[in-house]
């Protein structure tokens, strides 16, 4: 089964960067391919797991702004991730830094959600676009009813706050189907694809574009 790609994630936290992509779990048929969004270059989901001080660095903000201007990329196509653990270390600083990013038009995703101690008040204050449900919850939800209920509650809460929900670490079709039943609309994991090097990711995206055009022409 072909799953539409909505985001490409560029992993920057190690010396061997790879690329993963997030799938829309609901858009699994050609009728939904109008929602397909291929993400290239800076139009990527950048996972930067460093400290908030890195985000706070004015020079970094200016570099991001310059890159967006030079490439002509719509800032809304760039989304940065921050883990729940980092965000909760200094909620006030988190709000300040993320607000700077949002001012540039960049999206913000709270990663590893469900494993930290982020309060509902803090979650409301953070200028977010999406939550990523931690892979540990995705792994345990099939064998533990309480964990499944937590995933459902997180999804419902996020939607009430007009946030998208992405589930991490999906490895099986059964997990995908359960997440759909719980209301989660996006997912990523080895079930969809292994991480790719830059060259492989480019080829993958070209194939996706070609396939989408061919199906569109056949209609």
N, C-alpha and C positions, 0 to 999 in steps of 0.2 A: 504494500500500500504506500502511495506517495503522500507525504505530509508537507504542506506548504511551509516555506521558510519565512519567518518574520523578522528575525534578528540574527546577526552574526556577532559572536563574542570573541574579542581579541584578548587572549590571556597574556598579561605583561609581567606576572609576578615571578618568572623564572627565566633562565638563560635560553630555554628552548620553547619559545612562544608557539602556541597552537591556536587553532580557531575552532570554536564550537558554535552551534546554531540552535536557536530556540524555535520550536514548532508551535503553530496554532493547533491545539488538540481538536478543536471543533471543525476547522476547515480541512476536512479529509477527502473531499470530493471535488471534481472539476468545477462544480457550480459555485464554489467559494473562492476560486483562485483569483478573483478580482481583488481579494484582500492580501494577496501575496506581496510582500515587501522584501526585496533583496537588498542587503546592506553591504556597501563596499567602502574601501578606504576609511576615511574618518566617519563614514556612516556606519560605524560599528558599535557594538556594545562593549565598552572598554571596562575590564575588571581591574581596578587598581586597588590592591588590598593593603596599601601602605597606611601610615598614620594620617590623622586629620591635618597635622602640620604641613604635610605635603600638599594637600588640597588648598590650604590656607596661603601657600606661597603665591605671592602676587605675580611673580615671573611665570609660573606655570599657567596661571589664568590668562596672562597675556599671550603666551605661546599657543594656547588652545584657541584663543580669539583670532590670532594671526593666521593659524592654520585654516580655520574656518573661512576667513576672508580670502585667503589665497586660493583655496580649492573651490570656493563658491558653494560649499556644502551647507545645506539648511541645518542650523544648530539643533533643530528638533530631531534630526536623524542620529545625533550622537547622544549616547546615554552612558553615564558613569555609575558604577556600583560602589557601594560602601557596605561593609559587613555590619551586622547588628552589634557585634562585639565592640567594634571600633566606635560606632555611633553612640553607644551608651556610656562610653568612658567620659565624655564631656558633652552632654546634650546641648548646652548653650553654644559651644563652639560648633557642634554639628549643624545647628540651625543656621549659624552665620555663614559657614562654608558652603553648605548646600544652597543657601539663598543666593550666594554669588554665582554659583553654577546655573541656577534657574534663571537668574537675571540675564545670563548670556543666551538663554533659550535652550539649554542642555537639559536632557531628562536625567532623573536620578532614581536609582533602584536600590532598595534596602535588601542586601544579600543575607543568606543564612538565617532568615527570620524563623522564629519559633524555638531557638536554642538559647537565646539570651534573656535579658530581663527588661527589655524595653517596655515602659509603661504605656497605657493607652493615651495618657496625656502627652508623653513624649512623641508617640507615633503621630498624634494629631498635629503636633507642632512641626515635625519634619516636613519640608517641602518635597514630597515624593511623587513619583509617577507609577511605581510598581513595587510589589513585594516578591521576593523569591523564597519559597518554602524550602527549608533546609532538607538536604537529601536524607538525613537520618529519619525524619518524619515520613518521607515517601517510602523508605525501606520498611519501616515498622508498621505502617498503617494497615497492611494486609493481614497481619497476625495479631494486632492489638486494636480492639474496638475504640478504646479511649484515644489512641493516637489518630485513628480515622476521624473521630469526632473533632479533634483539635484541628486537623487539616480543613475540615468542613467549616469550622468556626472562623479560622484565619481567612479562608476564601470569602466567606460571607461578610466579615468585617471589612476586608479590603474593598470589596465591591460597594459597600455602604459608603466608603470614603472615596469612591470613584478612582480606585487604584486597580491596575491590572495585576494578575497573579500568575507567577511563573513557578512551576515545580521543578526542582533540580534532581538529578540522579535517577532519571527514569531508565529502567533497564528491561522492562517487559511490557508486552501488550496488556497484560492484566492490570498493571499499575496505571497505564494510560487510560484504560476504560474506567477504572475506579476513580481516578482524578476527574474525568469528565462527569461522572455521576455526582461527584462532590462539588462541581461547579467551577473547577479550575480550567482556564481556557488556554494556557500556554505551558509548554514543558520542554525540557532539554535533558539529554542524557545519552548513554551508549545505545539505547534502543533505536534512536534516530540516526546517530552517526558517532564514530570515533573522532577525537580531535584531529585536525588537519593542519599541515604546514601551509604557509601562505600560498604556495603554488597550487597545491591541491584544492584549497578553498576557492581560488580564482576559477579553476576548472569546474568545480562543483557549481559555482554561481552561474557560469556560462551555460552549463547544461540545464540549470533550472530556468534560465531566461529562454533558452531555445525551446524547452518543453512547453513552457507557458505560451509562447508565441504560436507554436504548432497547434496546440489545443484551441487557442483563440481563433486561429484561421479556419479550423475545422468546424466551428459552430455556424 
